[in-house]
């Protein structure tokens, strides 16, 4: 299954959207019932029989809305949850095949943020945003057409007010593109800092630096606070201006329809209704603006998911690495964490087989880097590393690690017994062997 198939919308999603739109149209039909009631009242033809009929019709409409909304909402939630489940399973399987070097370059927080927050955001698009937007669009169009059947100029004003969404959303989307991705990246960095802090909380507290001394976490949180404020300050004014312009349709319709009402070409019931509907249409237009801006922002999460899904997988050979001896040779090996800042340059040496070799040097001189290159936690940017005379450049990290035992300075233990932690490397080990 490809990444696009995993994120593909399913049948339950489409049923959910259809149900939401239908429920919205039924809610709009209540305005037509209100129009009929006003016409009967104004003409003096309103009697108990009509009251009972209209009451029954309204009751049926409300019942249908509840049933359709409940069914559609449930289907949308099921559809969204199914996509989230498939996405997380796909990404979990994919992460097992991403080169180990990706997990030692500050990517852990980014991966955590993508699998949790970004997947949740994409699910929110499927379960809420698309359905709500489709409902608002359909209901707005229905009401504009309804107003046009009563008084065309008023309907045109409402249509123009809705068309103002185009420049408003264009400006809003520009701000989302400019600041939304930066906010998402800072959020990932924030998660990474928090994970690191929580993982080392015991050590921090033991040395009395568990609070304000942790500048990395504090700075990450401040940066997230800053970008959140900047993001809102850029988008909110656009929404406010659009809101003012769309709500101006209300007094414009009232003024425009006043002259024909006074002249008698527009009856009182029609005048009252077309004076009320712009209020509802303006509210719908503002909902569409907010939902589409939110949708655009949430789509950043989808792009983050796709970027992780498209990360290259381990390309080394999965054939077992068998060697007669275990000497380790570095032949003109180059490595750099940051382009242009070499850590190792033309490193050449041999670690003899069955001998104890110590690598000595100042802090930051590259001792841990050499061990990580041997274990293929990192990939050399130049030169050749060999074990037992066999180059490991094109061998999968898992096959190399089968031949290497490494006690790192960063220790990880499973939440289990000591015995099972030791046995994890070889599940079939006996208790005697473990002891």
N, C-alpha and C positions, 0 to 999 in steps of 0.2 A: 504494500500500500504506500503510495507517494504522499508527500506532505500536503499536497493540494486535496487529495482524497480524504485525508484525515480531517481537514478543516471544512470539508464540503458540507453544505446545509442538507439536512435530511427531511424525510416526509413529515415527521412530527413538527419540525420547525415551520414548514409551509402551512400545515393545518393550523398551527398556533397563530400565525400572521393573518390567515384568512378569517379565523374566528374573531380576532381583535378588530379587524376592519369591519366585519359584519356587525359586531356589537356597536361600533362607533356610528355606523349608518343608522342603526335602529335608534340610537340616542338622538340623532339628528331628526328622525321622523317625529319625535315629540314636539318639535317646533311647528310642524305641519298640523298636528293635532291641536296645538295651542292656537294656531291660526283659525282653525275651524271653530273652536270654542268662542274666540273673539268675534268671529263673523256672526254666529248664532246669537250671542249676547247683544251685539250692536243692532241686529235686525229685529230683536224681540221675539225670536222664534225658539228660544231655548226652553225646553220643558223637561220634565222628569225622565221621560223615555230616552231623550238624547243624553241626559246626564248619565243614565245607566249604561247606555251603549258606549259612550266615550270612556266611562270608568272601566268598563270591561276591556276595551281596546288598550287603554293605558296599562292595565294590569297584565294583559297578555304580552305587551311589548316589554314590560319590566321583567316578566318571567323568562321570556326568550333571551333577553340581555344577560340575565344571571346565568342561565344554562349555557349559552354560547360562550360567554366570558370565562366561566369555570372550565369548560371543556378545552377552549383554546389556550387558556393560561396554563393548564396542566400539560397539554401537548407541547407548548413552547418550552416549559421547564424541562420536560423529559428530553426533548430534542437537543436543547442546549447542554444538558448534563451529559448526554451521550457523546456529543462532540468534545466536551472537556475531558471525558474519560479516555476517549480514543487519542486525543492530543497528548495527554500526560503519559499514556502507555507508550505511544510512539516516541516521545521525547526521552522517556526513561530508557527505552531500548537503544535509542540513538546515542545517548550520552555514554553508554557502555562501550561504544565503538569510536568515540572521539579521542584523538591522541592525548595521552596523559599529560603532555606539556601544556595543554589548554587549562588544566586544573591547577597549574602552578604559576599562572600569570595574572592573578587577580580576577579570574573569571567566575569563581564560585558564587559570589554574591549576585552576579548578573544571571547565572543559571537559576539560582533560587528564586530571584525576582520574576524571571520569565515563566518558570513552571508553576509558580503560585499566583502572583498578582496579575501577570499578563494574561494567563489562561483564564483567570476569573473575569478579567475585563472583556475578553473575547466572548465568554459565555454571556456576559451582561448584554452585549450587542445582540446576540441571538434571542435571548429570553425577554428582553425589554425594549431596547432602543428601536430596532427595525419595526417591530409590531406597532409601537407607539407612533412612530413617524408615519407609517402607512395609514394608520387610523386617522391621524390629524390631517394628512393631505386629503384623504377621501372625504372626511367630514367638511373640511373647508371648501372643497370643490362643490360638494352637494349644497351647502348653504349659499354659496355665491350664485349658483344656478337658480336656486329657489328665490333669492332676492331679485334676480334678473327677470324672473317670470312676473314679479309684482311691479318692479320699477327698474328698468334697464340702467339708467345712469347710476343709481345706488349700487347695483351689482358691479358696474365698471370700477367705481371707487374702491370697493372691497377687493376686486381683482388686482388693481394697481397696488394697493396696500400689501397684498401677498407677494406681488412681483418685486417689491423692495427687498424681499429675502435674498434675491440674487446678489446685489452688491454687498449687502450686509454679511452674507455667508462668505463671499469672496474675501472680504477683509478679515473676517473671523478665521477662516481656514489658513490665511497667510500667517496670522499670529500663532495658530496651533502648530503649523509647520516649523515656525521659527523657534518657539519656546517649548512646545510639547515634547519634542525628542530630547531636548536638554534636560527637561524635568524628569523624563523617564530614565535617562542615563544617571542623573544625580540620585534618583531613587534607588537604582541598582547599587550604586556606590554606598549609599546609606545603609542598605541591607547588608552589604558585605562588611562594613565597619561594625555594625551591630552584632552580626554573627561572630566576628573575630573577638569582640569585646565580651560577649556572653560566654564564648568558649573558654576565654582566659580569665573569667571573673574571679575564680578562686585565687589565682596568682596575684591579680591586681589587688584584691582585698587583703591578701596576706601581707603585702608590702605597703598597705595603706594608701593606695592610689586608685581605689575603686570608684571614686566620685569625679570631681572636677579635674583631676589630674589627667584623665583620659581625653586629651585634646583632639585626637583623631575622630572619635565618635561625636564629640561636641561640635567640631567644625563641620562634619558631614551633616549633622542635623540643622545647623545654622544655614548651611548652603541650600538644603532642601526647603527650609522656611523661606529663604530669599527668593528662590526660583518660583516657589508657589505663589508668593506675593506678586512678583513680576508678571507671571503668567495671567493671574486674575486681573491685574491692573491693565493689561493690554486687551483682554477679551471683553471684560465687563462694559467699558465705555461704548464699544460697538453695539452690544446688545441693548444698552440703555437708549442710544440714539435711535436704533431700529424700533424699540418699543414705543418711544414718543411718536415717531412718524406713523406707525401702524395704528396707534390709538387715536391719532388725529382724524382717522377715517370716520370716527363716531360723530364729532361735531360737523364734519363736512357733509355727511349723509343727511343729518338733521336739517342743516341750512339748505342743502340742495332740494330736498323733498318738501320743504316748507311752502314754497311758492305754489307748486301744483296742488298741495293740500288745501291752501287758502282759496285757490281758484276753483276747487271742486273736482279737478281731474284725477285726484288721488284721494280715495276715501280714507276715513279716520283709522279704520282697522289696519289698512295697508301701511299707513304712515307710522302708526305705533309700532308695528312689527319690524319695519325696516329701520326704525330708530333703535330697536333693542338688539337686533342681530349683529350689528358691527361690534358691539361689546364682546360678544362670544367669539366672533371671527378674529378680533385683535388678540384675544387670549390664546386662541389656537395658533395664530401666526407666531406669537412669542414662544409657545411650547415647541413649535417646529424649529425655531432658531436655536433654542437651548439644546434640543435633542440632537440636531444635526451637528452642532459644535461639539457636543459630548461624543457623538458617534465618530467624528473625525479624530478626536483626541484618543478615543479607545482603539481606533484602527492602528495607532502607533504600536499598541500592544500586539496586534496581529502581525505587524511587520517584524517585531522583535522575535515572536515565535518562529516565523519563517526564517529569520536570520540564523537562529539556533538550529533549526531543522536542516538548513542548507550548509551548516559547517561541515567541512570535509572529514570523512571518517578515516580510521586507521587503514593505511594502504600497504603496510608491511606484510611480508609473507607469514602465514600462520603455520607453516611447516615447522616441526620440532627442531630446535637448535641443538644438534649433537656435536660435541667436540672431544677429541682425545685428550687434550690438555686445556688448561684454563688461564693461560697468561693473557693479560689485557694490554693491548697496544693502541696508543694514540699516535696517529700519523698526520702531522700538520693540521690539527683540529682547531677550527675557529668557532667561537660562540659569542653571541651578544643578546642581551635582554632587550635593549633599546637600539634600533638601527643607528649605526655610526658610533656606538660606545662599546667597543669590544671588551669582553671579560677574559676570553682566551684567544690568543693569536698565535697560530702555527705551533700549537702545543704538541710536542713529540716526546714520548717516553714509553717504557714498557714495564708493566707490573709482572714480575716473574711468577710462574706457576708454583704452588705449594710453598710460597714464601710470605712472610709478614712484611707488608710495605706500609710505611707511614707517609702521609702527605702533610707537610708542615708549611705554614704560612700565616701572614697577618690576617686579621678579620677582614672579610670581603675580598680576599685575594683569589678566590675561586675554588677552594677545597670542596665545599658542598656541591658546587656546580659540576665538578669532575665526577663525583659519585652519582649525581642525578643524570649526567650524560651516559654513564655506564649502564644505569638502570633504565635508560630511555624515558625518564621523566621529561627530559628535554631532548630536542633534536639538534645535533651539531649543524651549524650553518656552513661549514666547510671541513674538508679533510675526511679521514676514515678512522672509525673505532672498530677494533677487532677483538674477539674473544676466541682463544684457541686457534688463532690464524684465520678465523672466519669473520668477514665484515658484518656488522650488525645494522648498518645504515638502512637496509631495506628489509629488516626482520621486525615483525610485530613486537611491541613492547611486552606483551604477555609471554611470548616465547623466550625473550631474553630474560625476563624476571623469573622464569622457571629455573634458570641456572644461577640466579643471584639471590643471596640472603642479605638483607640490608636492615640495620638498626639505625633508624633516622633520629635526628634530634627532635623532630616533631612526632610525638607518640600518639597513636590512635588505638583505643580499646573499645570493643563492642560491649554493650551493656549486658554482660553475661559472666559466667564463672571464669576463673583464670584457666582452668582446664580447657573449656570450650574456646577461649580466645586463642590458646596455643594450637588446639586441634583445627581451628579454622583454616589454617594453611594446608593441612592434610587431613581431611575428614575421616579417613580410614586408620589413622594412627591409634595404636593401643594405649591403654592407660600407662603401661610400663614404659613405653617409648616416650610418652609425654613427661612422666616423672623423671 
